[in-house]
Amino acid sequence: MSAPPPRGLLIDRTGAGHPPADPVPTEEDTVADRAPALDLRSGPERVFAHLLVNNLLVSVVNYTVWFAVTFWVFLETGSVFATGMIAGIFLVATAGTGIWFGSLVDHHRKHAVLQASAGVSTILYALALAVYSLTPEESFRTAASLPLWCFVVLLMLGVIAGNPRMIALPTLVTLLVPADRRDRANGLVGSATGLSMLVTSVISGLLIAFGGMTAVLALALTVLVLSVVHLTRVHVPGDGVASLAEDEDGAAAGSGVDLRGTLRLVRSVPGLLPLILFSCFNNFLGGAFMALMDPYGLSLMSVQAWGLLWGGLSALLIIGGLLVARIGLGSRPIRVLLLVNVAMWTGTMLFPLASSVLTLTVAMAVFMTVTPFAEAAEQTVLQRVVPYERQGRVFGFAQSVEQAASPLTAFLMAPLTEFLVIPFMTDGAGARAIGGWFGTGPDRGIALVFVVTGLIGVVAVLAAFASPAYRRLSAAYAAARDEDLAGADEPAGVVDPALTAVPAPVALARGGGEPPV
């Protein structure tokens, strides 16, 4: 139930003499701020709406399986270690497959990726249901059971098989939505994410309580089959495989996983690698939430109240995403990204100063409301500065790098807090030094970790505001936006990127590489 970690930019100390961080708004900025609203009733944007809803339903059932099997394993075995292993399997698999999944997205039609992803999940869930049906119930009641872990691994592989859809979706925004409206479309994606969290947290517990894993898998298989049938009726205009340029060494850029080519591309876009690395850094800090937020919240309220609170907070993700879809991000989304991170980390630093349900709720409400702005800002920047034919790999690379940090911190933070910080704030030097006004005990030890984490986050983001990386990436985004504005008089319409693919170096020189819209 922990909140998703915030995102931001890494400080880059390697450059100097770059354009000002926040230039005076120009006429183009004003035009960008008045970008038209999305039209989801016709044209390519209607296709995007169909794909978004389809993706939402599949995401809900996949994450319902993940939540439900976690609940079920704990109820069956009573083992915290087993539930922790399930989370570890998911995070490690997500980090390890992102680059490969991104390559699949770039090398195949997006529609085919969506269908194949749902098909593989369907097969794995069906196999898991067969294992569950054929295995005696007693075999699932010990954490050392081989049938139990065969069942769990099949389910988690089914969940992971849904990740190519999450990578393909932002590339479909590039393909189907005009450049001046992509921030709003990304806001809708954020709302869909919030809705999936809200629905998942409700239905997973109900399904386990009233129907067990049989009900969970029956629902998952039904929705996946319906999603495949629905997609057969959806035509994605311009959905083709781009003819990619050759790398400098003459090897095809599109062959294999192409990690070297992806790294070269990421490094060639000014400030893009710092953007991804600092998202990783933020996730490293955000691992404290994964490890400690539930214990802290449960020290202040009952488990029932805690669950209801997170249900309400998840609804704020939907509201935040709808706000992005309504008002957009303006002409400087990178600045928005950093400001959002300042708000997130400031709240993280301040709310634990008092042991209060109210301060916790207010801080988390702000956190959840502004998170879609950060997510949409990062996606909007990548969609504009990365050539379309390589966006899958860049999004996959970003997913792998950013997700790699959270499990490391989660695994480190829990023992560090339990064996060092909590004794420090219970009867140690910390309790004697600041316990008089800060408080003492295990909950105040966790609170101290949050305060220190938030302080580090605020300092890092403020430093990023002054960094050359921020100025370089802002300039690259502005150049790409100007290119789009210069071509605004060209005929609209989605064109098959296979017919219009631009070699990566040329696309970077233009500052974009998106398919004409």
Buried (B, 14 or more C-beta within 10 A) or exposed (E): BBBBBBBBBBBBEEEEEBEEBEBEEEEBBEBBBEBEEBBBEEBBBBBBBBBBEBBBBBBBBBBBBBBBBBBBBBEBBEBEEBBBBBBEBBBBBBBEBBBBBBBBBBBBBBBBBBBBBBBBBBBBBBBBBEBBEEBEEEBBEEBEBEBBBBBBBBBBBBBBBBBBBBBBBBBBBBBBBBBBBBBBBBBBBBBBBBBBBBBBBBBBBEBBEEBBBEBBBBBBBEBBEBBBEBBEEEEBBBBBBBBBBBBEEEEEBBEEBBBBBBBBBBEEBBBBBBBBBBBBBBBBBBBBBBBBBBBBBEBBBEEEEBBEBBBEBBBBBBBBBBBBBEEBBBBBBBBBBBBBBBBBBBBBBBBBBEBEEEBBBBBBBBBBBBBBBBBBBBBBBBBBBBBBBBBBBBBBBBBBBBBBBBBBBBBBBBEBBBEEBBBBBBEBEBBEEBBEEBBBBBBBBBBBBBBBBBBBBBEBBBBBBEBBBBBBBBBBBBBBBBBBBEEEEEEEEBBBBBEBBBBBBEBBBBBBBBBBB
